[in-house]
Amino acid sequence: MYKAVGSRLVAVMRRSLDKAEDFARRHKVDRFYSSVEDLLQDPQVNAVYIASPVGVHVEHALAAAKAGKPTLLEKPIARCEEEAMTIVKAFEAAKVPLWVAYYRRAHPTWVKLRSMLEQEELGEIRWVEYSLDCEISDDVADFVASNGAAPLPWRLDPQMSGGGLAMDVGVHAMDLLSYLLGNVEVTSTRVSQSAAYKFTPVEDYVLCNLSCTGYQSEAIPGIARWDFAQPKGRGKREMLRIVGTNKIVEAKPLASDGLRIFSHRADGTVAVQNVALPPSEHVHQNLIQSCVNELLGQNETRTGPGLLALPRCPSTGQTGLAATRVLDQALMPHYGGDRSAERWSQSQAK
């Protein structure tokens, strides 16, 4: 945040005052707090970044909206579409900007691919597919090895996260598809839990059939799949593939390390082009700078390799709401068809 031109980090807040003080000292921040209310009452704070667990996003975001503070909210925006809608409506009613931290919308790789799509370089889009296979994470393995006796990691607690790792990680791909290809809808879904995730309340495998509309006259069919229970040693394998009549593009959204473009010639040969764009010093830097630009009304702020001049933030409350809506559709079967705000409030009451 302190790399953005035209802004300063002036205060931080953590529930533990000691930890807040330690963070402030290490990052040379003037003030620190242990309550959201105290932070929001600081007259020097005129915009906030909320990076708390998803389960308290509604509480913290509504407080920021009421205080009139423009807010960058960590993704996903909330545990479910209904909660996300509550947040978005609060900021709209307060006439206060709300942005969501899907930084790929301001990343050079994906800005380039969107430009290619807008210029129809790929031709008519016929198919899109995304897959992510991850070996089981250490926190899950340790929890299962304890037969469920160890503390449940917050990312595996739907009360705090809204779902399993598909909610935490998978939402990036859904938002990116929306950014590139328009409105995304889940037409069918399969959600399951393997033995590797026993004792946890969340899913580890999600398979969705998709329909993307708005980019071209015909809906674009596709598929998305996440598997977070691969055996140890398999690492992480990810691929996004967009198939057009002129070109095919492959890329890795989580890595965001470039594009691989395939052009098939009439003689049966294939030309392959690798496009690697310089990243900014920090992956969030362009997105945060776009928020600052929007508040200050400035257009040109390039200061180094990989930096873009974006006058407005491309990741808004409405686009964040759309990503959460798609994840609700994808995960619904595992939660008995109920991913309402009432479900979470009832669980919290217990």
Disulfide bonds with the S-S distance in Angstrom:
none
